[in-house]
Amino acid sequence: MNQGRITVIAAFAASVAATSASAQTQWDMSIVWPEGNFHTQNAMAFADAVREATDGEVEITVHSGGALGIKGPEGMAAVRDGLVPIAEILLNQQVGEAPVLGIETLPFLAPSMSELALLHKFYRPKLDEVAAGMNQKILYMVPWPGQAVFAPNPINTVEDLKGLTIRVVDSNGNDFFGALGATPIQMPWGEVVPSLAAGTIKGVTTSSSSGVDGAFWEFTKHMSTFNWQASSNIMSVNLDAWNALPAETQAAIEETAANLEGQFWLNSRAEDDKKLATLRENGVEITAPSPELSAALMEKALPLWEAFKARVPEAAPVIDAYLTLRD
């Protein structure tokens, strides 16, 4: 065998070895929202940015609409157990895994985005701690628009909520609407539209974005912008999958997530304006609570903060530190 051929073979072997060493990482991402939802669009933008930032080393395929069979409340457990390497998860549906995750959904604790951003300064370290204990890492966190109430009739007083069968997401919503005299029913997003169609529920508390996703105008013509509950989604990656990446790849993904998170918050704000307009175009009457109704709602909310701190003691320092700075 001549020297030239040996050189070619050696070069080919080195190329194969290098290709094997830098084999592309393929991640399937679970997300329950439909493709048109802004959280899904954010996730797709993130996947594209990761591909570019890692020179194609990490390829993320976004499976929207719950296509991978993972329901909302199963999100963190699915990532923990490696059923999926990465998922976009509605945080307030994970309180069964860790009750402290219910902090931001306490009624009227952080009703505006600016207040929520302040709360996250104290809440995010606790959230990262919980995620690490569940074998995962949070890459970014983005809120939904304010949580409204869709109902068959206008809501002008607390009495208008009496007996209303209304979908809520978590136990905080259950406690709040129960205190208001409604009949709350916890359910994940995938069950909401069928339940409205079947008449199992008559009202829904959710965002304007989800109201459009579910074409709620087919079931109800009234929406009240209570803005009563903060609600955020996280992008979470399995730690085993994460730790399998080279350090420089991890750094590129973290930088990408950090750079996009601010824009994703702005997307949420813009989403609310856009979807409120769509709801109006489809005949939904949108009203805001009067000062009298707002005061009555807050009166029912405040005791729930103290009850939550008593029930979940590790939440108390987070809530108290936030309120001290906010007030």
VEXLO-497667 format. One line per 4 residues: number of its first residue (from 1); their letters; for each residue x, y, z of C-alpha. Coordinates in Angstrom, 1 decimal. Example, Ala and Ser with C-alpha at 12.3 -4.5 7.8 and 13.67 -1.06 7.14 Angstrom:
<rs>
1 = AS = 12.3,-4.5,7.8  13.7,-1.1,7.1
</rs>
This chain:
<rs>
1 = MNQG = 0.0,0.0,0.0  1.6,3.3,-1.1  2.0,6.3,1.2  -0.6,8.4,-0.6
5 = RITV = -3.3,5.8,-0.2  -2.4,5.4,3.5  -2.7,9.1,3.9  -6.2,9.1,2.3
9 = IAAF = -7.4,6.2,4.4  -6.1,7.9,7.5  -7.8,11.1,6.6  -11.1,9.3,5.9
13 = AASV = -10.9,7.5,9.3  -10.2,10.8,11.1  -13.2,12.3,9.3  -15.5,9.5,10.4
17 = AATS = -14.2,9.7,13.9  -14.8,13.5,14.0  -18.3,13.1,12.5  -19.2,10.4,15.2
21 = ASAQ = -17.8,12.6,18.0  -19.9,15.6,16.8  -23.1,13.6,15.9  -26.2,15.8,16.0
25 = TQWD = -28.3,15.8,19.1  -32.0,15.3,18.4  -34.5,16.5,21.0  -38.3,16.1,20.6
29 = MSIV = -40.1,18.9,22.5  -43.6,18.4,24.0  -46.0,21.3,24.1  -49.7,21.1,24.6
33 = WPEG = -50.7,24.3,22.9  -51.8,24.4,19.2  -49.2,25.6,16.6  -50.8,29.1,16.3
37 = NFHT = -50.5,29.8,20.1  -47.8,32.4,20.9  -46.1,30.1,23.4  -45.7,27.5,20.6
41 = QNAM = -44.5,30.2,18.2  -42.0,31.2,20.9  -40.9,27.6,21.3  -40.4,27.2,17.5
45 = AFAD = -38.3,30.5,17.4  -36.2,29.1,20.3  -35.7,25.8,18.4  -34.5,27.7,15.3
49 = AVRE = -32.2,29.9,17.4  -30.7,26.9,19.2  -30.0,25.2,15.8  -28.2,28.4,14.6
53 = ATDG = -26.3,29.0,17.9  -25.0,25.4,18.0  -24.2,25.3,14.2  -26.8,22.5,13.9
57 = EVEI = -25.4,20.4,16.7  -28.7,20.5,18.6  -31.9,20.0,16.6  -35.1,20.5,18.5
61 = TVHS = -38.4,19.3,16.9  -41.5,21.0,18.4  -44.5,18.7,18.7  -47.5,21.0,19.3
65 = GGAL = -51.0,20.3,20.4  -50.1,17.5,22.8  -49.0,15.3,19.9  -46.6,13.3,22.1
69 = GIKG = -49.5,12.3,24.4  -48.2,14.2,27.4  -51.0,16.2,29.2  -50.3,19.5,30.8
73 = PEGM = -50.1,18.3,34.4  -47.7,15.6,33.4  -45.1,18.0,32.0  -42.4,18.1,34.7
77 = AAVR = -42.8,14.4,35.5  -42.3,13.6,31.9  -39.1,15.6,31.6  -37.9,14.2,35.0
81 = DGLV = -38.3,10.6,33.9  -36.8,11.2,30.4  -40.1,10.5,28.5  -39.1,13.6,26.6
85 = PIAE = -35.8,15.5,26.7  -37.4,18.9,26.7  -40.9,20.4,27.2  -42.7,23.7,27.4
89 = ILLN = -44.8,23.4,30.6  -47.6,25.4,32.2  -46.2,25.9,35.7  -49.3,26.2,37.7
93 = QQVG = -50.4,22.7,36.6  -47.3,21.2,38.4  -48.3,22.0,42.0  -49.0,18.3,42.5
97 = EAPV = -45.3,17.7,42.2  -44.3,20.7,44.4  -46.9,22.9,46.1  -44.5,25.8,46.3
101 = LGIE = -45.0,26.1,42.5  -48.4,27.7,43.3  -46.9,31.0,44.5  -47.5,33.1,41.4
105 = TLPF = -51.1,31.9,40.9  -52.3,33.3,44.2  -55.2,35.6,43.3  -54.1,39.2,42.8
109 = LAPS = -50.6,38.6,44.2  -48.9,39.8,41.0  -51.7,40.9,38.6  -49.4,43.0,36.3
113 = MSEL = -46.4,42.0,34.3  -44.2,44.5,36.1  -45.3,43.0,39.5  -44.8,39.5,38.1
117 = ALLH = -41.3,40.4,37.0  -40.6,41.6,40.6  -42.0,38.4,42.1  -39.8,36.3,39.8
121 = KFYR = -36.7,37.9,41.3  -37.5,36.0,44.5  -39.5,33.1,43.1  -37.1,32.0,40.3
125 = PKLD = -34.3,30.7,42.6  -36.9,28.5,44.4  -38.2,27.3,41.0  -34.7,26.5,39.8
129 = EVAA = -34.2,24.5,43.1  -37.4,22.5,42.5  -36.5,21.8,38.9  -33.0,20.5,39.8
133 = GMNQ = -34.6,18.2,42.4  -36.8,16.9,39.6  -33.8,16.2,37.3  -34.3,19.2,35.0
137 = KILY = -33.1,22.7,34.2  -35.3,25.7,33.3  -34.1,27.5,30.2  -36.6,30.3,30.1
141 = MVPW = -39.9,31.4,31.7  -42.7,33.4,30.0  -46.1,34.6,31.4  -49.5,34.3,29.8
145 = PGQA = -51.6,37.4,29.3  -53.8,38.2,32.3  -56.3,35.6,33.4  -59.8,36.6,32.5
149 = VFAP = -63.2,35.0,33.1  -65.4,33.8,30.2  -69.0,33.3,31.2  -72.5,33.1,29.7
153 = NPIN = -73.6,36.3,31.3  -71.9,39.6,32.3  -70.2,39.6,35.7  -70.9,42.9,37.4
157 = TVED = -71.1,41.7,41.0  -69.8,38.7,43.0  -73.4,37.4,43.0  -73.1,37.0,39.2
161 = LKGL = -70.6,34.2,39.9  -72.8,32.2,42.3  -73.2,28.6,41.1  -71.2,29.2,37.9
165 = TIRV = -69.5,25.9,36.9  -66.1,27.3,35.8  -62.9,25.7,34.7  -59.9,26.6,36.8
169 = VDSN = -56.3,25.4,36.4  -55.1,24.8,39.9  -56.0,24.6,43.6  -55.6,28.4,44.1
173 = GNDF = -58.2,29.0,41.4  -60.4,26.3,43.0  -60.1,28.0,46.4  -60.7,31.5,45.0
177 = FGAL = -63.7,30.8,42.9  -65.1,28.6,45.6  -64.9,31.5,48.0  -66.7,33.6,45.4
181 = GATP = -69.6,31.1,45.4  -68.9,29.6,42.0  -68.5,25.9,41.3  -64.9,25.5,40.1
185 = IQMP = -63.7,22.4,38.3  -60.0,21.8,37.7  -59.1,20.6,34.3  -56.2,20.7,31.8
189 = WGEV = -56.5,22.7,28.5  -57.2,19.6,26.4  -60.5,19.0,28.2  -61.8,22.6,28.1
193 = VPSL = -63.4,22.9,24.7  -65.1,19.5,24.8  -66.4,20.3,28.3  -67.8,23.6,27.1
197 = AAGT = -69.4,21.9,24.1  -70.9,19.2,26.4  -72.1,21.8,28.9  -70.1,20.3,31.7
201 = IKGV = -68.8,23.8,32.4  -70.4,27.1,31.6  -67.4,29.4,32.3  -63.6,29.3,31.9
205 = TTSS = -60.9,31.3,33.6  -58.0,31.6,31.1  -56.2,34.2,28.9  -57.4,36.0,25.9
209 = SSGV = -55.0,33.9,23.9  -56.6,30.6,24.9  -60.0,32.1,24.4  -59.1,32.5,20.8
213 = DGAF = -57.4,29.1,20.6  -60.7,27.6,21.8  -63.0,29.8,19.7  -64.9,30.6,22.9
217 = WEFT = -67.4,32.8,21.0  -69.0,29.6,19.9  -70.0,28.9,23.6  -70.1,32.3,25.4
221 = KHMS = -70.4,35.9,24.5  -69.0,37.5,27.7  -65.4,38.0,29.0  -64.4,40.0,32.1
225 = TFNW = -60.8,41.0,32.4  -60.4,40.1,36.0  -56.6,39.8,35.5  -56.7,37.9,38.8
229 = QASS = -54.0,35.4,38.5  -50.4,35.3,37.1  -49.6,32.3,35.1  -46.2,31.4,33.4
233 = NIMS = -44.9,28.6,31.2  -41.3,27.3,31.5  -39.0,25.6,28.9  -37.5,22.8,30.8
237 = VNLD = -34.8,20.3,29.7  -33.9,16.9,31.3  -30.6,17.1,33.1  -29.3,13.8,31.7
241 = AWNA = -29.9,15.1,28.2  -28.4,18.5,29.2  -25.3,17.1,30.8  -24.6,15.0,27.7
245 = LPAE = -23.9,18.2,25.8  -20.5,19.8,25.6  -20.0,22.8,27.9  -19.7,25.2,25.0
249 = TQAA = -23.0,23.9,23.6  -24.7,24.4,26.9  -23.4,27.9,27.1  -24.7,28.7,23.6
253 = IEET = -28.1,27.4,24.5  -28.2,29.3,27.8  -27.2,32.5,26.1  -29.9,31.9,23.4
257 = AANL = -32.6,31.4,26.0  -31.5,34.5,28.0  -31.5,36.6,24.8  -35.0,35.5,23.8
261 = EGQF = -36.8,35.6,27.1  -37.3,39.4,27.1  -38.7,39.3,23.6  -41.0,36.5,24.6
265 = WLNS = -42.4,38.6,27.4  -43.1,41.4,24.9  -44.8,38.8,22.7  -47.1,38.0,25.6
269 = RAED = -48.1,41.6,26.0  -48.7,42.1,22.3  -50.6,38.8,22.2  -53.2,40.1,24.7
273 = DKKL = -54.0,43.2,22.6  -54.2,41.1,19.4  -56.4,38.4,20.8  -58.7,40.8,22.6
277 = ATLR = -59.4,42.4,19.2  -60.1,39.0,17.7  -62.6,38.1,20.5  -64.4,41.4,19.9
281 = ENGV = -64.5,40.8,16.2  -66.3,37.5,16.9  -68.9,39.1,19.1  -67.5,38.6,22.6
285 = EITA = -68.4,41.5,24.9  -65.3,42.4,27.0  -65.7,44.3,30.2  -63.5,45.2,33.1
289 = PSPE = -64.5,44.8,36.8  -65.8,48.0,38.5  -63.9,49.4,41.4  -66.6,47.9,43.7
293 = LSAA = -66.3,44.4,42.2  -62.5,44.7,42.3  -62.6,45.5,46.0  -64.9,42.5,46.6
297 = LMEK = -62.6,40.2,44.7  -59.6,41.4,46.7  -61.4,40.9,49.9  -61.8,37.2,49.1
301 = ALPL = -58.2,36.9,47.8  -56.2,38.2,50.8  -57.1,35.4,53.2  -55.9,32.9,50.6
305 = WEAF = -52.4,34.4,50.7  -52.0,33.7,54.4  -53.6,30.3,54.1  -51.1,29.4,51.4
309 = KARV = -48.1,30.5,53.5  -49.4,28.4,56.4  -50.0,25.4,54.1  -46.7,25.8,52.2
313 = PEAA = -44.2,27.3,54.7  -41.3,27.4,52.2  -43.3,29.9,50.1  -43.6,32.4,52.9
317 = PVID = -40.1,33.9,52.6  -40.6,34.4,48.9  -44.0,36.0,49.2  -43.0,38.2,52.1
321 = AYLT = -39.8,39.4,50.4  -41.7,40.3,47.3  -44.5,42.1,49.2  -42.0,44.1,51.2
325 = LRD = -40.3,45.4,48.1  -43.6,45.9,46.2  -45.3,47.8,48.9
</rs>
